[in-house]
Amino acid sequence: MKIAFIGTHGVGKTTLCYELAASLKRLDVSVDLVKEVARRCPLPISRDTTSAAQLWILHSQIAEEIELEPSFDIIVCDRAVLDNYAYLINAAGRQSDLEGLIRHWMASYQLLVKVPVVTPPRYDGTRDVSVTFQLTIDRILDDLLDEYCLECLRLPADDRSRWVSDVLSALRLPPRAPQLDLF
């Protein structure tokens, strides 16, 4: 099973991925992460990105998902190919030759979780801090979700403390491991 957290940069996807993975481990679920590929891209990213950079990110994301999926019960993805495509659209416009691949690959996720914009992005050495850019990517993502008719769990912006339990509930898993009898 693949779960993808989608959303613009600076919304807490990476933290949420690690929190969910830890919760799944406590439930004795075999889990691994596809970490955010963009941070390892050798080409410019964010507002300075190019078509080549976004293609590298998109294909690296797919390759990592393919590599991990057979070995674990659940793969938690810090982004989906839709996120990567949103940044490509922002930089270079729609890419009709990629649309089929994006639609096809989006069907490989069993759960999409949309993380809302709650705060402006903070600089971390990589992340772009422009609120306008952050909101532009978020809007493109929402437009793509609607256009592709993709269902997703939309996390509430007003209560981050519920996010992991909301995802576990969507997976029909308990919020914590059951207490074992000692005797």
N, C-alpha and C positions, 0 to 999 in steps of 0.2 A: 504494500500500500504506500502511495506517495501523497504527502500533504505538502502543499505549497503556501507559504505566507507571501501575500502580494501587497504592494503598497509602495508609495514613493519613498525616497530616502529620508532617514532621520525620524522614522515613526516608531521604532522599537522592534522591528522584525527580528533582528539578530538576537536580541535579548530574549524575545519571546520564543524563538527556536530553541535556544539552550534551556529555557525554563520548561518547555514542553518535553524536550528530550529527557531531562532529568526526571520529570514526572512519569514518563513512559518507562524509564529504567526501573523506577521504584515499583512499577506495576509488573515488572519482570517481562517487559516487551523488548525484543531485539530491535534496536534503533540506531540509526546513524544520521548525520547531517550532510547536506550539500551546502557548504558555506558560500557566502556571497562571492560569486566568481569575479565580479567587477573589480574588487580590491586587488586581484592578482593580474589584471589586464596590463600588458606591457605598453599599451597605447593610451592616449588621452581619454579620460572619461568625464562624466557630468556635462556641464555646458560646453566643454571643449572637445567632446567626443566626436568621433568620425564614424562613417559607415563601417569601415574596416574594424574599428574597435568594438562596435556593437555586434558585428558578425562574430568576432572572436569570442565575446562574452556569451552570445546566444548559443553557439556551437559547443563551447566549453561546458555550459550549463547542461546541455543535453548529454554530452559525453559522461559527465560526472554522475548524472542520474542513472544512465544505462549501467555504469560500472558498479554502483552501490545497490541497486534495486534487488538483484538476485540473492544478496547475502543477508538481508535484514527483513524483519516483519514490517517495519515502518521506516520510510525515508522522510525526513523532515527537510524541506527545501527552503532556504533563505532566498526567496524570490522564485518566480516561475518564468518560463520563456515569455509570457505576456508582459512582464515588467521590462525585460530586456528589449522587447519590441517597442514598448512605449517610449523608451529613451531613443531608440533608432528613429521612430516617427518624429519625435521632437527635433532631432538633429538633421534628418535628411528626407522627411516625408514618408508617406506610405510606400511599401515595397511589395508590389503585387506578386512578385515571384516568391516571396516568403510567406504570404498569407496562408497558403495551404499547409505548409509545415507548422506554422503557429497554431492553427485550428486543430490539426491532427495531434500535435504534442500536448495541447491543453486538455485533450480527452484522456491523457494518461494519468492525470492527477485525480485521486479519489476524493480529495477534499481541498477546496480553495478557501483560504482565510484572508479576508481583506482587512488590513490594519489601517485604522483611520489616522488622519493628521490630527495630532493633539497639541504639539508644540512645534516651534520653529526648529529647523535642524541646527545642531551644534557642530562646530568644527572639530574634527577628530584626526586631522592629518590627511584625510582623503575626501571626506564628504563636502559637497557644495552647501553653503549656508544661505543661499538666496531663497527667501520664502516664496517669491514669485515662481522661481524654477520648481521648487518643491510642489507647489499647488498646480502648476501646469502639468507635471508628470502625473499627479494624482487624478486630474481631470481626464487626461488621455487614457489612463487605466480604466476609469469608470466608463468612459465612452466605449472602449474595447470590450469590457465585460458585457455591456448592454448590446453592442452590435453582434458579438459572438454568442449571445444568449447563454452566458456562463453563470451557473449558480455558485454562490459563495456564501460562506458564513461571514457576516459583517460584524466585526467586534464593536461594542459600544464605546464611543469616545469619552463618555463620562465616568467609566468605571474600569480602569486598567486592572484592578485587582481580580476581576472576574475572567480575564482573557484566557488563561490556561484552563480553568474549569469549564468555560464555554466550549473550548476546542475538545476537551476530553468528553464532554457531554455529547457533542456532535459525532464523536467517534463511538459513542455508546460505551464509554469506559468510566469506571468510578474515579472520583476526584483524588483518591488516595488508596494505597494498597490496603486490603483488609487486614485487620488485626488477627494474628494467629493465636490460637489458644496455646498457652504455655504447658498445660497438663492435660 
